[in-house]
């Protein structure tokens, strides 16, 4: 009988394997990344076609130039193609929005460059779903940066990214330190800030400064509402951290698709996005980048003063160290946690606004892209410590931006996770975390 059961299980096992393989194939074919990761497109080629595309012809001295590489990116999307034997090219994009079109001048013939500053330019659609982009070539020498200049420039960009990432990571770290909750909905709190700023400035036609204030206040209100309406009742029911984490995953999905219902799947720009960059030697920064770094530093210093110099901040650190002892010493734990949620909401909203200018663009799922990096920064710096989250965020930001010198830009976020794994192998508690005895 045992052999009969084993024989009966073999077809079932093969059936399960076939179903699993089929499901993986469907996911690969159906995912947006797979759809646009097709072979480089030429007119009539294999690239996934949509209703929106940029196209053109590249010639030099009235002769077509084949095999010139062009790429387009914007709103979290990127694709590339090469010109065919007639110099024609076409790049499909998922929506009508503003994109950056770049010509890889290293693929042009020797002594030939793209005239003017059009090697990398912003392109947008008119009334139709197609746009013909004219590119003019001329004789000249390509201006290239040395490796040291590129490295220095990307370190500065990484510092900018790390600072805005730190705002969100510090808030999430405070929540974890006081409640033990790994909040998977924190990415949606980041999205909320950018979303409210978009609605206030674009739909409600408020001035930019007023819209940003409304967005930051909206972040605090969201944090207050989440704690009062969801997390405090669940804490009082005695739910464990695993159950709370599962609830946060469900909340993340609910908020994410609510945002999609609210604004759709398009990418929207905040007022003043993509300004003309300023050159500081090899470093190219816009005035928005400078404001972003300045605001981030000021807010981080404010959070540091709150934690180190105020009674509520000291109470927050006491609850992070030992909540039972803090409650026994007379600290109102629920009140402090409520304040932490409001602060985390404000920091996440501000981070979302800066992220929308850094990318640039506001999308319904933009916070999801940052969530993994937030967790990486918190774990790298040390669980539950806001200052560890700050250090981890700066490391993650610099690694993400500088890694594109060595690996394709599509894999730059993976570089940060590799650094996380290496550091945790050496120091499991994180850079600023404390050793804990388990068992």
C-alpha positions in Angstrom: 0.0 0.0 0.0 2.9 2.3 0.8 4.2 1.9 -2.8 0.7 2.6 -4.1 0.5 5.9 -2.2 4.0 6.9 -3.4 3.1 6.2 -7.0 -0.1 8.2 -6.6 1.9 11.2 -5.2 4.3 11.4 -8.0 1.8 12.7 -10.6 0.5 15.2 -8.0 4.0 16.4 -7.3 4.7 16.9 -11.0 1.4 18.7 -11.4 2.2 21.1 -8.5 5.7 21.8 -10.0 4.1 22.5 -13.4 1.5 24.8 -11.9 4.2 26.7 -10.0 6.4 27.0 -13.1 3.4 28.3 -15.0 2.6 30.8 -12.3 6.1 32.1 -12.3 6.0 32.5 -16.1 2.8 34.4 -15.9 4.2 36.8 -13.3 7.3 37.3 -15.5 5.3 38.0 -18.6 2.7 40.1 -16.8 4.9 42.3 -14.7 5.5 45.9 -16.0 9.3 45.5 -15.7 9.3 42.4 -17.8 7.1 44.1 -20.4 9.6 46.9 -20.9 12.8 44.9 -20.5 12.4 43.5 -24.0 15.2 43.5 -26.5 16.2 47.0 -27.8 13.5 48.2 -30.1 13.8 49.3 -33.7 10.8 50.3 -35.7 8.8 47.1 -35.9 11.1 45.4 -33.4 10.3 43.4 -30.3 9.8 46.2 -27.7 6.5 46.1 -25.9 4.3 48.6 -27.7 2.0 51.1 -26.0 -0.1 54.0 -27.1 2.7 56.5 -26.3 6.1 56.8 -27.9 9.0 59.1 -28.8 10.6 58.6 -32.2 13.0 60.2 -34.7 15.8 59.7 -37.2 19.5 60.3 -36.5 21.6 61.4 -39.5 25.0 63.0 -40.1 26.0 64.6 -43.4 22.7 63.4 -44.8 23.6 59.8 -44.0 21.8 57.6 -41.5 23.8 56.7 -38.3 23.0 53.2 -37.1 23.5 51.5 -33.7 23.2 54.8 -31.7 21.9 54.0 -28.2 19.1 56.2 -26.8 17.4 55.9 -23.4 14.4 57.4 -21.8 13.6 57.7 -18.1 11.2 59.4 -15.8 8.6 58.6 -13.1 10.4 55.4 -12.1 10.4 54.1 -15.7 13.3 53.6 -18.0 13.9 52.0 -21.4 16.5 52.0 -24.1 16.8 51.4 -27.8 19.3 51.7 -30.8 18.9 53.2 -34.2 18.3 50.8 -37.1 20.2 50.8 -40.5 18.2 53.8 -41.6 18.9 55.8 -38.4 15.4 55.4 -37.2 14.5 54.8 -33.5 11.4 54.6 -31.4 10.9 54.4 -27.6 7.6 53.4 -26.1 6.6 54.7 -22.6 3.7 53.7 -20.4 1.9 57.1 -20.1 1.9 60.7 -21.3 4.3 62.5 -19.0 7.6 64.3 -19.0 10.7 62.1 -19.6 14.4 62.6 -20.0 15.8 61.4 -23.4 19.5 60.7 -23.4 21.8 59.9 -26.3 24.8 57.8 -25.5 27.5 59.8 -27.3 30.0 57.0 -27.0 28.0 55.1 -29.6 28.3 57.9 -32.1 31.1 57.9 -34.7 34.5 59.3 -33.7 34.6 63.1 -33.8 30.8 63.4 -33.8 28.7 64.8 -31.0 25.1 65.9 -30.4 24.9 69.6 -31.1 24.2 71.9 -28.2 22.9 70.5 -24.9 20.5 68.1 -26.5 22.4 64.9 -25.6 20.2 64.8 -22.6 16.9 66.7 -22.7 13.5 66.7 -21.3 10.8 65.6 -23.7 7.0 65.7 -23.3 4.0 65.0 -25.4 1.7 67.4 -27.1 -2.0 66.7 -27.9 -1.2 63.3 -29.4 0.3 60.1 -28.0 3.5 60.4 -30.1 6.4 62.9 -30.2 9.0 63.3 -32.9 12.3 64.4 -31.4 14.9 66.0 -33.7 18.5 65.4 -32.8 21.2 67.3 -34.6 24.8 66.0 -34.9 28.0 68.0 -35.5 31.7 67.6 -35.3 33.4 68.1 -32.0 35.0 66.5 -28.9 32.9 64.8 -26.2 33.3 66.3 -22.8 33.8 63.5 -20.3 34.3 63.6 -16.5 37.1 61.8 -14.8 36.3 58.9 -12.5 37.2 61.0 -9.5 34.8 63.8 -10.6 32.0 61.3 -11.2 32.6 59.7 -7.8 32.6 63.0 -5.9 29.4 64.2 -7.7 27.6 61.0 -6.9 28.7 61.0 -3.3 27.0 64.5 -3.0 23.8 63.2 -4.7 23.9 60.2 -2.4 24.2 62.4 0.6 21.1 64.3 -0.6 19.2 61.1 -1.0 20.5 59.7 2.3 19.3 62.8 4.2 15.7 62.6 2.8 15.7 58.9 3.4 16.8 59.6 7.0 13.7 61.6 7.7 11.4 58.6 7.0 13.8 56.1 8.6 14.1 58.0 11.9 10.3 58.1 12.2 10.0 54.4 11.5 12.8 53.7 14.0 11.1 55.7 16.7 7.9 53.7 16.1 9.8 50.4 16.4 11.6 51.5 19.5 8.5 52.5 21.4 6.0 49.9 20.2 8.1 47.1 18.7 6.2 47.4 15.4 7.9 47.0 12.1 5.4 49.3 10.2 5.1 48.0 6.6 2.7 50.9 5.9 5.4 53.5 6.5 6.0 53.7 2.8 2.4 54.8 2.3 2.9 57.4 5.0 5.7 58.7 2.8 3.4 58.7 -0.3 0.7 60.5 1.7 2.9 63.6 2.1 3.7 63.9 -1.6 0.0 63.2 -2.4 -1.4 65.9 -0.2 1.2 68.4 -1.5 0.1 67.5 -5.1 -3.6 67.9 -4.3 -3.0 71.2 -2.4 -0.8 72.8 -5.0 -2.3 71.4 -8.2 -6.0 70.5 -7.6 -6.7 73.1 -4.9 -4.5 75.8 -6.5 -2.8 76.8 -3.2 0.6 78.6 -3.3 3.5 76.2 -3.1 4.5 77.2 0.4 1.0 76.8 1.7 0.6 73.4 0.0 3.8 72.1 1.6 2.6 73.2 5.0 -0.7 71.5 4.5 1.1 68.3 3.4 3.3 68.3 6.5 0.3 68.9 8.8 -1.5 66.2 6.9 1.3 63.7 7.7 0.9 64.5 11.4 -2.9 64.0 11.2 -2.4 60.7 9.4 -0.1 59.5 12.2 -2.5 60.6 14.9 -5.5 59.0 13.1 -3.6 55.7 12.6 -2.6 55.4 16.3 -5.9 56.6 17.7 -8.1 54.5 15.4 -6.0 51.4 14.9 -2.8 50.8 16.7 -3.9 51.9 20.3 -7.0 49.7 20.3 -5.0 46.7 19.0 -2.3 47.3 21.7 -5.0 47.3 24.4 -6.3 44.0 23.1 -2.8 42.6 23.7 -1.9 41.7 20.1 1.7 40.5 19.7 4.2 42.1 17.4 3.7 39.5 14.6 0.0 40.1 14.5 0.5 43.9 14.4 3.1 43.5 11.6 0.6 41.5 9.6 -2.0 44.2 10.2 0.5 46.8 8.9 1.0 44.8 5.7 -2.8 44.8 5.1 -2.9 48.5 5.9 -0.1 49.1 3.4 -2.0 47.4 0.6 -5.3 49.1 1.5 -3.7 52.6 1.5 -1.7 51.9 -1.6 -4.7 51.0 -3.8 -6.7 53.8 -2.3 -4.1 56.2 -3.6 -4.3 54.5 -7.0 -8.1 54.9 -7.0 -7.6 58.6 -6.0 -5.1 59.7 -8.6 -4.8 56.8 -11.0 -1.6 55.2 -12.3 -0.1 58.3 -13.9 3.0 60.3 -12.6 2.4 63.9 -11.6 4.9 66.6 -11.1 4.9 69.1 -8.2 5.4 72.8 -9.1 8.9 73.7 -9.9 10.1 70.1 -10.4 13.2 69.5 -12.7 14.8 73.0 -12.5 17.9 73.9 -14.4 20.9 72.5 -12.5 23.7 74.6 -11.2 27.3 73.7 -11.7 29.7 73.7 -8.8 32.9 72.3 -10.5 32.1 68.7 -11.3 28.9 68.7 -9.1 25.6 69.4 -10.7 22.9 70.4 -8.3 19.6 72.4 -8.6 18.4 74.9 -6.1 15.8 72.4 -5.0 18.6 69.9 -4.1 20.3 72.6 -2.0 17.0 73.4 -0.3 16.3 69.7 0.3 19.6 69.1 2.0 19.3 72.3 4.1 15.7 71.4 5.2 16.7 67.8 6.0 19.7 68.9 8.1 17.6 71.4 10.1 14.8 68.9 10.7 17.3 66.2 11.8 18.9 68.6 14.2 15.4 69.4 15.5 14.6 65.7 16.1 18.0 65.3 17.9 17.1 68.2 20.2 13.7 66.7 20.8 15.1 63.4 21.8 18.0 64.7 23.9 16.8 68.0 25.3 13.0 67.7 26.0 11.1 65.8 28.7 9.0 64.0 26.1 12.1 63.1 24.1 13.7 61.6 27.2 10.5 59.7 28.0 10.6 58.4 24.4 14.1 57.0 24.9 13.1 55.6 28.3 10.2 53.7 26.7 12.5 52.4 24.0 14.9 51.1 26.7 12.3 49.5 28.9 8.5 50.3 28.5 7.5 48.4 31.7 10.0 50.3 33.8 9.0 53.6 32.1 5.3 53.0 32.9 6.2 52.1 36.5 8.1 55.4 36.9 5.0 57.4 36.0 5.5 58.0 32.3 2.3 58.1 30.3 3.3 55.5 27.7 0.2 55.9 25.5 0.6 59.6 25.3 4.3 59.4 24.4 3.5 56.8 21.7 0.8 59.0 20.3 3.3 61.9 20.0 5.8 59.5 18.3 3.2 58.5 15.7 2.5 62.2 15.0 6.2 63.0 14.7 6.7 59.9 12.5 3.9 61.1 10.2 5.3 64.6 9.9 8.8 63.2 9.1 7.4 60.7 6.5 5.3 63.4 4.8 8.3 65.7 4.6 10.4 62.9 3.2 7.7 62.1 0.6 7.7 65.7 -0.6 11.5 65.8 -1.0 11.5 62.3 -2.6 8.9 63.6 -5.1 11.3 66.4 -6.1 14.4 64.1 -6.1 12.9 61.4 -8.4 11.0 63.6 -9.7 7.3 62.8 -9.7 4.4 61.7 -7.5 3.0 58.2 -8.0 0.5 56.1 -6.1 3.2 53.5 -5.2 6.3 55.8 -4.8 6.6 55.0 -1.0 6.8 51.3 -1.7 10.0 51.8 -3.6 11.5 53.5 -0.5 10.2 51.0 2.1 12.9 48.4 1.6 15.6 51.1 1.8 14.0 52.4 5.0 14.2 49.0 6.6 17.7 48.5 5.4 18.8 51.8 6.9 17.1 51.0 10.3 18.7 47.6 10.4 22.1 48.8 9.3 22.2 51.6 12.0 20.7 49.4 14.8 17.1 48.6 15.5 15.1 51.1 17.5 17.6 53.9 17.5 16.8 57.1 15.6 20.5 58.1 15.3 21.4 54.7 14.0 18.7 55.1 11.4 20.3 58.4 10.4 23.8 56.8 10.0 22.3 53.9 8.1 20.3 56.1 5.8 23.4 58.2 4.8 25.4 55.0 4.1 22.5 53.5 2.0 22.1 56.8 0.1 25.7 57.1 -0.8 26.0 53.4 -1.7 22.9 53.6 -3.9 24.2 56.6 -5.9 27.8 55.6 -6.2 27.1 52.0 -7.1 26.0 53.0 -10.6 29.6 53.6 -11.4 30.1 49.9 -11.3 26.8 48.2 -11.8 23.7 48.9 -14.0 21.4 51.6 -12.6 18.6 49.0 -12.5 20.5 47.2 -9.7 21.6 50.2 -7.6 19.2 49.4 -4.8 20.5 45.9 -4.6 24.0 47.3 -3.8 22.7 48.8 -0.6 21.3 45.5 0.5 24.6 43.8 -0.2 26.3 46.3 2.1 23.7 45.7 4.7 24.3 41.9 4.6 28.1 42.4 4.9 27.9 44.7 7.9 25.4 42.5 9.7 27.7 39.5 9.2 30.4 41.5 11.1 28.2 43.3 13.6 24.7 41.7 13.9 23.3 44.4 16.1 23.9 47.1 13.6 26.4 50.0 13.8 24.8 51.8 16.8 22.7 48.9 18.2 23.4 47.2 21.5 24.2 43.5 21.8 21.4 41.4 23.2 21.5 38.0 24.8 19.0 35.6 23.2 17.8 32.4 24.8 
